[in-house]
Amino acid sequence: MATTWIGLEVAMKNSKYRRLAGRVAATGSIVIAMFGAALTPAADAAVHFGLKGTCGYQGWGEYRHCDGGTGSTVMLDVQDIWGNLYHYCVGPGVTDLQPVIRWRVTGAWWNGGVGCAPGYYGPA
């Protein structure tokens, strides 16, 4: 048994084995990082399993307000293709912002306002 440990100690002093041990440790770290990155989206998907889509601007003039069942309303800044901003209050669920804004809607985001009556409020 002691002979084995002495042989291992002599082998580790050899720089060839030391480089090999370093490569194995580095490769193991990379593999662990890859598996961690692969499992992160799976865990994230499990959290959002009940949602039918993402929250926020959906594209094509639609905005999804996710309120967690509270029934809250929020005020949005809506931007058209020319960069003009409009105020629009939305309730829970998906709202089509396009019908009341003349030019193509290119984005919408929450501006911090809450507790408003749903509907179009005009230019910002």
Backbone hydrogen bonds, N-H to C=O, Kabsch-Sander energy under -0.5 kcal/mol:
donor,donor_aa,acceptor,acceptor_aa,energy
5,W,1,M,-1.5
6,I,2,A,-2.1
7,G,3,T,-2.5
8,L,4,T,-2.2
9,E,5,W,-2.3
10,V,6,I,-2.3
11,A,7,G,-2.2
12,M,8,L,-2.4
13,K,9,E,-1.2
14,N,10,V,-0.7
14,N,11,A,-0.8
18,R,14,N,-1.6
19,R,15,S,-2.3
20,L,16,K,-1.8
21,A,17,Y,-2.4
22,G,18,R,-2.0
23,R,19,R,-2.3
24,V,20,L,-2.4
25,A,21,A,-2.1
26,A,22,G,-2.3
27,T,23,R,-3.0
28,G,24,V,-2.4
29,S,25,A,-1.9
30,I,26,A,-2.1
31,V,27,T,-2.5
32,I,28,G,-2.2
33,A,29,S,-2.3
34,M,30,I,-2.4
35,F,31,V,-2.4
36,G,32,I,-2.2
37,A,33,A,-2.2
38,A,34,M,-2.1
39,L,35,F,-1.9
40,T,36,G,-1.3
42,A,38,A,-0.6
43,A,39,L,-2.0
44,D,40,T,-2.4
45,A,41,P,-2.6
46,A,42,A,-1.5
47,V,43,A,-1.3
48,H,44,D,-1.5
49,F,46,A,-0.9
51,L,48,H,-1.3
56,G,64,R,-3.2
58,Q,62,E,-3.1
59,G,62,E,-0.8
62,E,59,G,-1.5
63,Y,95,T,-2.3
64,R,56,G,-2.8
65,H,63,Y,-0.6
65,H,93,G,-2.8
66,C,64,R,-0.7
67,D,65,H,-0.7
70,T,67,D,-0.8
74,V,90,V,-2.3
75,M,113,G,-2.2
76,L,88,Y,-2.9
77,D,109,W,-3.0
78,V,76,L,-0.5
78,V,86,Y,-2.9
79,Q,107,G,-2.9
80,D,84,N,-2.0
81,I,104,R,-1.6
83,G,80,D,-1.9
86,Y,78,V,-2.1
87,H,122,G,-3.1
88,Y,76,L,-1.8
89,C,119,G,-3.0
90,V,74,V,-2.5
93,G,65,H,-2.5
95,T,63,Y,-2.7
97,L,61,G,-3.6
97,L,95,T,-0.8
98,Q,61,G,-0.7
100,V,97,L,-0.7
101,I,97,L,-0.5
101,I,98,Q,-1.2
102,R,100,V,-0.5
106,T,79,Q,-2.9
107,G,79,Q,-1.3
109,W,77,D,-2.0
111,N,75,M,-2.2
115,G,73,T,-2.0
119,G,89,C,-2.3
121,Y,87,H,-2.7
122,G,87,H,-0.8
124,A,85,L,-2.5
